[in-house]
Every structure is written in structure tokens, then in C-alpha cells.
């Protein structure tokens, strides 16, 4: 049974700098989504960071996935990771964004 990880990204650079990398970051997230590794993502309001909901088999998968993100590669954010094993609503999550 899959686990999930909620990753909270906190920008460490000004928003103007973040915006220079946002399209590369989003392209990488679209790849993760297509692979079934990411369920959803998006910026926080106010825009001081963002969140990723990852589908994982083991917590050891998280760091390698984040290491390839352009925001991490360029040192633009820090992250806080919460591994999550949902109970109520799991069926709905499990049905979202599965790899082809």
C-alpha cells in the first residue's frame, strides 16, 4: 500500500528570483505527475513557498525526487517533509494521478 508525503517548500530567495526558475520547476513536477509520483502541487497563499503531495512506496524515495527539482538544484528553497499514511479518504487519493 502506498504512502504519501506532504512536502512544504519555503522560498529562501526573493520571489523575483523564484519566478526565473518557476517554469523549469513546474516542468519537473509535471514529469513526476505523469509518472504517478506526485498527486498535486501548488503555491501557498501568500506566495512564500508551496506544497507537493507525493505518492511513495518508502520514505527513502523522497530525497532523490527533491534533489532533482530545479528549486533545490539552484538553492532557492528549504523543505519540511511529512510522511503520511491517510485513513479517511485514502481511496480517493489512491485513484488520483496513477502512472500509465
C-alpha positions as CSV (number, residue, x, y, z in Angstrom):
1,X,0.0,0.0,0.0
2,X,1.4,3.4,-1.0
3,X,2.3,6.1,1.5
4,X,2.1,9.8,0.8
5,X,4.4,12.6,1.6
6,X,3.4,16.2,2.0
7,X,6.4,18.4,1.2
8,X,6.2,22.1,2.3
9,X,8.7,24.2,0.3
10,X,9.8,27.5,1.9
11,X,11.4,30.0,-0.5
12,X,14.8,31.3,0.6
13,X,15.2,33.7,-2.3
14,X,13.1,36.7,-3.4
15,X,10.0,36.0,-5.5
16,X,11.6,37.7,-8.5
17,X,14.4,35.1,-8.4
18,X,11.9,32.2,-7.9
19,X,10.0,33.3,-11.0
20,X,13.1,32.9,-13.1
21,X,13.0,29.2,-12.3
22,X,9.3,28.5,-12.0
23,X,8.8,27.1,-15.5
24,X,11.7,24.5,-15.1
25,X,10.3,23.6,-11.6
26,X,6.8,23.1,-13.0
27,X,8.1,21.1,-15.9
28,X,9.8,18.7,-13.4
29,X,6.6,18.5,-11.4
30,X,4.6,17.6,-14.5
31,X,7.1,14.7,-15.1
32,X,6.6,13.5,-11.5
33,X,2.8,13.7,-12.0
34,X,3.0,11.8,-15.3
35,X,5.0,9.0,-13.5
36,X,2.4,8.8,-10.8
37,X,4.8,10.0,-8.1
38,X,3.0,13.3,-7.5
39,X,-0.7,13.8,-6.8
40,X,-0.8,17.6,-6.7
41,X,1.3,20.7,-6.2
42,X,0.9,24.4,-6.0
43,X,2.0,27.7,-4.3
44,X,0.9,28.8,-0.9
45,X,-1.1,32.0,-0.4
46,X,0.6,34.3,0.3
47,X,3.3,33.1,-2.1
48,X,6.1,32.3,0.3
49,X,6.6,28.7,-0.8
50,X,4.4,25.8,-2.0
51,X,3.3,22.3,-1.3
52,X,3.8,18.9,-3.0
53,X,1.7,15.8,-2.3
54,X,3.9,12.8,-3.3
55,X,2.9,9.2,-3.6
56,X,5.7,6.9,-2.4
57,X,6.4,3.3,-1.5
58,X,9.1,4.2,1.0
59,X,10.3,7.4,2.7
60,X,13.8,6.8,1.1
61,X,12.3,7.9,-2.3
62,X,11.7,11.5,-1.2
63,X,15.2,13.0,-1.1
64,X,16.2,11.8,-4.5
65,X,13.0,13.2,-6.0
66,X,13.5,16.6,-4.4
67,X,17.2,16.7,-5.3
68,X,16.3,16.8,-9.0
69,X,13.8,19.7,-8.6
70,X,15.3,22.9,-10.1
71,X,14.3,24.9,-6.9
72,X,16.5,22.6,-4.9
73,X,19.3,22.4,-7.5
74,X,19.5,26.2,-7.5
75,X,19.3,26.5,-3.7
76,X,16.0,28.5,-3.8
77,X,14.1,26.7,-1.1
78,X,14.2,24.6,2.0
79,X,11.7,21.8,2.7
80,X,9.8,20.2,5.5
81,X,8.6,16.7,4.8
82,X,5.7,14.9,6.4
83,X,5.3,11.2,5.6
84,X,1.6,10.5,5.7
85,X,-0.5,7.3,5.8
86,X,-4.0,8.5,5.3
87,X,-7.0,6.7,6.6
88,X,-10.2,8.5,5.7
89,X,-10.3,9.4,2.0
90,X,-7.4,7.1,1.0
91,X,-9.4,5.5,-1.8
92,X,-9.8,8.9,-3.4
93,X,-6.1,9.7,-3.2
94,X,-5.1,6.3,-4.5
95,X,-7.3,6.8,-7.6
96,X,-5.5,10.1,-8.5
97,X,-2.5,10.6,-10.7
98,X,-1.5,7.0,-11.1
99,X,1.2,6.2,-13.6
100,X,0.1,5.0,-17.0
